[in-house]
Amino acid sequence: MENSDTRVAVISIIVENPDSVPKINEILHLAADNIIGRMGIPYKKKNINIISIVIDTKLDVIRTVSGKLGRLPGVTAKTAYSKK
C-alpha cells in the first residue's frame, strides 16, 4: 500500500457499556496491522472508558472500523482525519 493511498486518523471512543468491550477489542484486532497506537483511560467518576486509536490506512478501512464501533450498544465513536 503506497503512502498516498492512506490517511492518518484518530478514532475517539467513549464506552458507557462495559459489555461492549470484548466486541471493541475484536474490531480493533482486525485492524491491528494499521494501528499506530492505542490509549485507554478508565474514568471511574463517570463510570466510562475513553479510548483513542491512531490508525494509518485506507479511508474505507477507517470508516468501517469507526462505523462498526459506533454501532455497538453504549459506544460512541468519532473520527478526525489528517489532510494527507
C-alpha positions in Angstrom: 0.0 0.0 0.0 1.5 3.3 -1.0 1.7 6.1 1.5 -0.5 8.3 -0.7 -3.3 5.7 -0.6 -3.6 6.0 3.2 -4.7 8.6 5.8 -3.8 9.0 9.4 -6.9 9.3 11.7 -7.7 9.4 15.4 -10.7 7.4 16.4 -12.1 8.6 19.8 -14.2 6.1 21.6 -16.4 6.6 24.6 -17.5 3.3 26.2 -20.5 3.5 28.5 -21.5 -0.2 28.3 -18.7 -2.5 29.6 -20.4 -5.4 27.9 -19.3 -4.0 24.6 -15.6 -4.1 25.4 -15.0 -7.7 24.0 -16.5 -6.6 20.7 -14.5 -3.4 20.6 -11.3 -5.4 21.1 -12.4 -7.8 18.3 -13.0 -5.0 15.9 -9.7 -3.3 16.7 -7.8 -6.6 16.4 -9.0 -6.9 12.8 -7.3 -3.5 12.1 -4.2 -4.2 14.3 -1.7 -4.1 11.4 -2.7 -0.5 10.7 -3.0 0.8 14.3 -0.1 3.1 15.2 -1.1 3.5 18.8 -3.8 3.0 21.4 -4.5 4.7 24.7 -7.3 3.7 27.1 -8.3 5.7 30.1 -10.8 4.5 32.7 -12.8 7.4 34.1 -14.2 6.0 37.3 -16.0 9.2 38.4 -18.4 8.8 35.4 -18.1 5.0 35.1 -16.9 5.2 31.5 -13.8 4.4 29.5 -12.2 6.6 26.9 -10.1 5.0 24.1 -8.1 6.8 21.5 -6.8 4.9 18.4 -4.3 6.3 15.9 -4.5 4.5 12.6 -2.9 4.8 9.2 -4.8 3.0 6.5 -7.2 3.5 3.6 -10.2 5.7 4.2 -12.7 2.9 3.7 -11.0 0.8 6.4 -11.0 3.8 8.8 -14.7 4.4 8.1 -15.5 0.7 8.5 -13.8 0.4 11.9 -15.3 3.6 13.2 -18.8 2.7 11.9 -18.7 -0.8 13.5 -17.5 0.7 16.8 -20.2 3.4 16.8 -23.0 0.8 16.2 -22.1 -1.1 19.4 -24.5 -0.6 22.3 -23.3 2.1 24.7 -20.4 3.1 22.5 -19.8 6.4 20.7 -17.0 6.7 18.1 -15.9 9.9 16.3 -13.0 10.2 13.8 -10.7 13.0 12.9 -8.7 12.7 9.7 -5.3 14.1 8.5 -5.4 16.1 5.3 -2.6 13.9 3.9 
